Amino acid sequence: MGNSGYKGFTPEVRKFYQELEKNNNKEWFQANKARYEEIVREPAKELVYEMGLRFAKSGLPYYADPKKSLFRVNRDIRFSANKDPYKTNFGVLFPFNFPYEASKAVEVPGLYFHIEAKESFIAGGLHMPSSDKLKELRELIAGDWKELFKIVNQKKFKAEFPIIFAEDTLKNMPRGYEPDHPAAEWLKMKGYTVGINLEFKEVYGPKLADILERKGKVIAPFLEFLGNAGK
């Protein structure tokens, strides 16, 4: 673990999102845009740069580039009943084995950092895959479930990523799979993401990069496994 001068977020980032939740309108945001750039966007860019250096040094194939790693603050409200114009959270994504020419980084497995006023967490996997990709993932898991279990049941993996985000699951097995399949609970899932909640004190300062680097190493085999779907 080294440090190339990365200083990290300050407690002001949480304060900003607390205020944005109460003032989610264009007038307030425009008046605070420079503040957003200073305490949210710029530290996030620095985090991406720092992690790019660390992942490269460790030989981990994470993609770290502000153009695809940072999420936009504007919400897509075209088809939403909620017309608030801005996201009240910030996310940083590090795709795993991501082809540079691909258009959407969210379509491959990755490591993700999230912060908002009420919580912060680190997660990894493949969130909300397309129906075609989900079919490929289920085929992979059904045929190679022993390898999956070997990865996710390791003591270190469970310590670093104790939460399996499985809220959106099927009640019954998907068509074509036996109810008593050893990986039945995984086959019912509609996405494959694990994570851990952070205390806000872990978010501030350079320690966040240390945490992401450690967790990036531990979750790499899981992401590599998911990346084999469809191959």
N, C-alpha and C positions, 0 to 999 in steps of 0.2 A: 504493500500500500504506500503510494507516494502521494505527494501533493504538488501540483504545478502552480500553486497560488490560488486555487479554488477556495473561496470563502463561504459560499453557500447562502441559503435563505436566512432571513432574520424574522423575529416574531411579527414584524410589520406585515408579512405576507398573509398571516391568518387574520390580522386586523382588517386588512383590505377586503378579504372575502366576507368577513362579518358585516362590513359596511355595504358591500355590494348586494348582499342578500336583502338588505333593507331599502336599497336604492337602485333597483335593477331597471334603470331607464337610461336613455341616450344622453340626457342632459348631465346627469351625475357622472356617467362614465367619461364623457368628453372632458369634463372638468378635472377628472382624476386620471386621464389617460397617461400623462407623463409619469405619474406615481406608479401606475400599473407597469409601465415599461421598466422603471427603475427597480422596483422591489419584487416583481413577479417574472416578467419576461427575460430580463437580462440575467438574473441569477439562474434561470432555467437554461438559457443558452450556455452559460458557463458550466452548468452541471453536465449537459450533453457533451461539451468539449472535453471535460475532465474524464467522463466515463469512456469516451472514445479512446483516450490515451491509455486508460487502465485496461480496458478490454483488449486492446491491441497488444499490450505488454503481456497479458495473460494468455494470449492466443485464443480468445473467445470470439466467435463470429457474430457479435452483436453489431447492429448498424446504429451509429450515433451521428445524426445530422439534424440540425434545427428544422430543415425543410420538411422532414418526415417524422421527426421525433416529438415535435411540439404540437399540441392541439390548439386550434383557434379559439379565441374567447367568444366569438359570435356563435349564437345558437342558430340552427336551421329551424325556423319557425313556420315554414311553408305548410306543413301538414300536422302541426301540433296545436292542441287546444291552449297550451301554455305559450303566451306571446312575449314572455320576458326575453329581451334581446340578447342577454349575456349569460354565459355559463358561470355558475357560482362555485366552480372548482377548476383546478388546473391539472393537466396530465402530461406526463413525459413517457414516451414509448421507445423501447430499444428492441426493434425486430431482430429475430435470430435467423441467421443464414438468409438474409433478405437480398434478393437480386436487385441491384441498383436501378435497373431499368423498369422495374415493376411500378405500377401506379399507386397502389394502396398498401401501405405498411401494415394496416390492421388486418390484412388477410393472411398473414403468416404468424406463427407463434412469436411471443416476445415477452420482455420484462417491462413492467409498468409501475410508475410512481404516481400517486394521486394525493392531492391536498385540497381541502376545503375548510370552511369555518369549524365544522363539527368533528371532522376526523381526517386522518391521513393513513395511507396504507401502501404496501408494495404487493403487487400481484404478478403472476406470470402464467402463460398458457395461450389459449386461443379463445377469445371471447366472441360469442354470437357468430359462429361460422355460417356460411351460406348453406343451403340445404344440400348442395352437391358435395361441399367439403365435409359437412357433418356425416354424410353417408360414407365418405372415404375414411373418416376418423373411426367410425363404428366398425368398419371392416378391418381396419388396422388393429383396433383393440380386441375384437373378437378372435382374431387369429394369433395375436401376440400379447395376450393379457399377462402372461407370466413375466415378460420383460417389463411391462408397465408396473406391475405390482412390486417387482424387484426395485424399481426406481422410487416409487412413492412411499414404500414401506420402510425405507432406510431411516434410521434414527435421526440422522442429521437433516434429512429432507423434512421430516415431520416437525423438527424443532424450528427450522427456518420458515416453513410454510404450513402451519398447522390448520389452516382453513381451506376447505374445498368448497368453492362457490357452486352449489348444486341446487339453488332455489328453483330454477326453471327446469324441471325434469318431467318425463312422461310417467304416468301412473302405471302403465303397462309396458311390456317390452316392445321395442319397435318391430315391425313386420320382418319376419325372416330369422329371428333369433329365438332360441329356446329360453323359456322362463327360468330354467335352472342353470343358465350359463354362469360360470364362476365370476365373470365381470358384469353381471346383470345390472348392478347399480350404476356402473360407468356407461353402459350402453344406453341407459335411459336418459342420460344427460343430453342437453342441447348445446353445451359448451364445456370447455375443459380449462378451468382456471383455478389456481390455488393462490393463497395469499396470507398476509399477516398484517395486523393493525400496528401502527407506529404511535408512540407517544410523541407529542409535538416537540419535546426537547431533542428527540432524535432527528427531527427534520432540519433544525437550525444549525448553521455552521457547517464545517467540512465533514463532520461525521457521517452525514447522509451518503456521501460518495463511498465511504468505507463500507457502510451497510449494503448498498447496492452492489458493490463489487463482490462482497462475500456471498450474497444471495444469488447473484448472477452466476457464480461458479457452481453453486449447489443445484440450481434449477436447470442448468444447461442440458443434462441428459434427458430431462422431461421434455424440454422444448425440442430437442433433436428427435426424440421419439415421435412427438406430434407432427413434426415436419416430414416424417416418412409417409404420412397418409397420401395415398394416391400415386405413390412411386412404385 
